[in-house]
Amino acid sequence: MGPHYLSRFFNPKSVAIIGATERENSVGFRLMFNMQEAGFNGGLFPVNPKHEQILGLKAYPELMAIADDIDLVVIATPASTVPAIMRQCGEKNVSSVIIISAGF
């Protein structure tokens, strides 16, 4: 029997955080910081087109720029950006997404 279909959601090997930033009072910063502080051992990919590096990790301008497979995407951006990001998730075969957004 193979892995459960929710394994990539609850036990991801790689996580992309879209909206990651260096601004300490932002959701994107807290998500990145908490993942690092919790000792996440998988691939952690900050996504923000305005940064080359976030919390010591290479930052990517968009999800499609990440060459690795991604198990889980966390979206922490304004609601208006979510549909295009979800399209990228589909194109990249990401099966697990968490949306932390307002304004829908």
C-alpha positions as CSV (number, residue, x, y, z in Angstrom):
1,M,0.0,0.0,0.0
2,G,1.4,3.4,-1.0
3,P,1.4,6.6,1.1
4,H,-1.9,8.2,2.1
5,Y,-3.0,11.0,-0.2
6,L,-2.8,13.5,2.6
7,S,0.8,12.7,3.6
8,R,2.1,15.5,1.4
9,F,-0.1,17.9,3.3
10,F,0.6,16.7,6.9
11,N,4.2,15.6,6.4
12,P,5.6,17.5,3.5
13,K,9.2,17.0,2.4
14,S,9.2,20.4,0.7
15,V,7.3,23.7,1.4
16,A,7.1,26.9,-0.7
17,I,6.0,29.9,1.2
18,I,4.6,32.5,-1.2
19,G,4.7,35.9,0.3
20,A,7.7,35.2,2.5
21,T,9.5,38.4,3.5
22,E,12.0,40.0,5.8
23,R,9.4,42.3,7.4
24,E,9.3,41.0,10.9
25,N,5.6,41.9,11.6
26,S,4.3,40.2,8.5
27,V,2.6,36.8,8.1
28,G,5.1,35.8,5.5
29,F,8.0,36.4,7.8
30,R,6.4,34.6,10.7
31,L,5.7,31.5,8.6
32,M,9.3,31.3,7.4
33,F,10.7,32.0,10.8
34,N,8.5,29.5,12.5
35,M,9.4,26.8,10.0
36,Q,13.1,27.4,10.6
37,E,12.7,27.6,14.4
38,A,10.7,24.4,14.5
39,G,13.6,22.6,12.7
40,F,11.8,21.7,9.5
41,N,14.4,19.5,7.7
42,G,12.8,19.5,4.3
43,G,13.2,21.9,1.4
44,L,12.0,25.3,2.4
45,F,11.5,27.8,-0.5
46,P,10.6,31.4,0.1
47,V,8.8,33.0,-2.9
48,N,8.9,36.8,-3.3
49,P,9.8,38.6,-6.5
50,K,11.2,41.5,-4.5
51,H,13.9,39.6,-2.6
52,E,16.9,37.5,-3.7
53,Q,17.3,36.0,-0.2
54,I,15.0,35.7,2.9
55,L,16.2,34.5,6.3
56,G,19.4,33.1,4.7
57,L,17.6,31.1,2.0
58,K,17.5,31.7,-1.7
59,A,14.2,33.4,-2.6
60,Y,12.4,32.7,-5.9
61,P,10.4,35.2,-7.9
62,E,7.5,32.7,-8.5
63,L,6.6,29.1,-7.8
64,M,7.5,28.0,-11.4
65,A,11.1,29.2,-10.8
66,I,11.7,26.4,-8.2
67,A,13.2,23.3,-10.0
68,D,12.3,20.9,-7.1
69,D,9.0,19.2,-6.6
70,I,6.9,20.9,-3.9
71,D,4.7,19.0,-1.5
72,L,3.0,21.9,0.1
73,V,2.5,25.6,-0.9
74,V,1.5,28.2,1.7
75,I,0.1,31.3,0.2
76,A,0.3,34.4,2.3
77,T,-0.6,37.1,-0.2
78,P,-3.6,39.4,-1.0
79,A,-6.7,37.6,-2.2
80,S,-6.4,39.2,-5.7
81,T,-3.1,37.2,-6.3
82,V,-4.4,33.8,-5.2
83,P,-6.1,32.7,-8.5
84,A,-2.9,33.1,-10.5
85,I,-0.8,31.4,-7.8
86,M,-3.3,28.5,-7.7
87,R,-2.9,28.1,-11.5
88,Q,0.8,27.8,-11.0
89,C,0.2,25.2,-8.3
90,G,-1.8,23.2,-10.8
91,E,0.9,23.6,-13.5
92,K,3.5,22.4,-11.0
93,N,1.4,19.5,-9.8
94,V,1.2,20.7,-6.2
95,S,-1.5,18.8,-4.5
96,S,-1.5,20.6,-1.1
97,V,-2.1,24.3,-0.5
98,I,-2.8,26.4,2.5
99,I,-4.2,29.9,1.8
100,I,-3.8,32.6,4.5
101,S,-5.4,35.6,2.9
102,A,-8.1,38.2,3.4
103,G,-10.3,40.1,1.0
104,F,-12.2,37.3,-0.8
